Amino acid sequence: MEAERRKYTIEDIARELGVSKTTVSRALSGKGRIGRETVERVQTFAKAHGYRPNVIARGLAQSRTYNLGLVIPTEDTDVSFFKECMDGICEKASEYNYDIIVAMMKEERLEQLQRLVMNHKADGIILTRATMNSGTVRFLKEQEIPFVVIGPPDDLDVVSIDNPNREASRELTALLLLKGLRRIALVGGAGRHHVTESRKQGFLDAHKDRGFHADDALIFMEIGDYRRAMWAVDRILLAESDGIVCMDDHISALVLGCLRERGVEVPSRIRLASLYDSHQMEQNLPAVTSLRFDTRELGRNACLEMLRMLGEELFQEPQKLDYQVILRESTK
């Protein structure tokens, strides 16, 4: 009876089974490349002897919370991007026995993030939006807490993970130019977002590559609502543009609605494409040609990089981030 009441530790299990403590830890957590037979042997022994890992004690011993903070901007309309990105982050965090604390905040209001950091509620922070002159980045650097930014930051010393937005924008714009379009308008969102600048540069690159001039008068930024979108569409139609490239799915839906209101048919009168794909783009009438990124993989990679910075032994490497051009009816 005394043996049954004994409280086993990882060291005890390792000694009893004749394996290393690392092997026992990996078998119990499901992490690492060890054989199925060993995993079953360790888990069976642990269950038979009532072993339960003490996560709180492990965290205190290592000054860890095993929480990651995830910052999502509240003012952004790109809901599909953040949901898919968060799915990937949560998936990887769970695999490594970390939990996610979500902080939804405006860039200029840091109170929630400050509480998260100053109260030591998270071991590291993942920012889902890279903005120019970011006060959030400055704060995290001052606090010397590990953090990862999704998107290219101002500071080259900051660890960042990003989709190949510039390259993808360049390719999609080039395809439209190859179709014979010559007066393509670009409609984008907030200029303070680095992704906006990356996609704009890709648009300009494609024109330059082919010896064409992108008309500066046909580049419309800070388009975030229907009123602003209509303002841009009216000017695009007045300039007799033959194509419109929208920065993302939200802007594309706004522009498509404005064109419909003005009685302009897509693609017979003007062609339309989006630099970010979502289910909405496929369901529009007509369905919109778009760039498809693996946003879940982007989130997974960001989480893995965060875990690497925290000293975790990764049992998988981040995957290469790529994209697809999805050709649909809006550019035929």
ABEGO torsion letter per residue (X at the ends): XAAAABBBBAAAAAAAAGBBAAAAAAAAAGBEBBBAAAAAAAAAAAAAAGBBBBAAAAAAAAGBAGBBBBBBBAABABAAAAAAAAAAAAAAAAAAGBBBBBBBBBAABAAAAAAAAAAGABABBBBABBBBGBAAAAAAAAAGBBBBBBEBBABAABBBBBBBAAAAAAAAAAAAAAAGBABBBBBBBBAABAAAAAAAAAAAAAAAAAGBBBBAAABBBGBABAAAAAAAAAAAAAAGBABBBBABAAAAAAAAAAAAAAGBBOAAABBBBBABBBAAAAABOBBBBBBBBBAAAAAAAAAAAAAAAAGBBBABBBBBBBBBBBBBAAAX
